[in-house]
Amino acid sequence: MRHRRFDSAMLLHFSPDSWLISRHSHWFSRADAHRPLPGTTSTALQRLLIGLILALSLAMTNLAMAQTAYPNKPIHVVLPFPAGTSPDVIVRLWGERLGKATDQSVVVDNKPGATTIIGAQLVATAPADGYTLLYAVNNTLSINPYIYENLPYKADDFVPIVRLVTVPYVLLVPASSPFKTLEDLIKAAKQNPGKLSYGSFGVGQGTHVAMARLLNEADISAEHIPYNATPYADLIAGRIDMLIDAPTTTLQLIKAGKIRALGVMGTERLDSLPDVPTVAETLPGFVVESWHGILAPKGTPPDVIETLSRVSQEVIAANDFRAKIRDYGLVPADSHTPDEFAQYLKEDARIWSKVVRDNNIKAH
């Protein structure tokens, strides 16, 4: 009986669906499974070869899927803040856990400057493949679009992925300040209109706009002194009367007795500052908070967004992550979908843009 030729090169055209191995005009079909190979007296070797071929095909299919599954290379997160700031601390905390969950490195690229504009512009023009993300705060989408006339990006250049934390601002005064409570400060400001001063990290920066909201609510005025760098030296020395900032960077100074916290602008007192009242205890209903979140360039595939959101939600839900966030004076975000984050951003922009308009805040 004439046998069909069979050699290893036939593996190049193996199709597991048809059990067909072919190369040009030479072929080996499922029907041949019951015919002995040349030089054999049994079908055992033939069955073994077929099993090996099927196993090899499955392994190659799985390998191909693994090579295309997201993520399959390091993820870069652009952080528009310097090292050591509140966002820098939190992005590294999240990135470390995201990296472990995805078995990929998460690289933080610090690109500070221009109230997050430099970093945001880099990501807005980056490939929409999920490997370049933006760590954003309220300035990026809720304030900058309303104070800059020629902003080099638009809010819809990004796709929301996940909100990680809520940042309740804290009202601060020098340790030597005569103001022991928010009521003391408001009373003095009304008795001496425009005589008090406050610092910020720049015109239009979140701490500036947050203070504007507080002054409006309390119906008082104060002189704004914007800083290109940190205003803390002048606050500690008493050269400015007050400052608003995130608790992450203020806790150590408060506990060291160098500055005093008069009020927390969140919905409740902080675990890390239990003796500091909320501003709402004096001005009912008053809440001023920022947020930290992850955005991707517009056009990023939905399955990539879903993966990042799902894994990030698992990170946020972990008890150790939540405990560390609260130790920093921040509040872990509640569970939410990317669509819910998008709705949150719309409402946040509505609130902050009104403050910008009401106070005619412009940056150049």
Order of alpha helices (4+ residues) and beta strands (2+ residues): beta-beta-alpha-beta-alpha-beta-alpha-beta-alpha-beta-beta-alpha-beta-alpha-beta-alpha-beta-alpha-beta-beta-alpha-alpha-beta-alpha
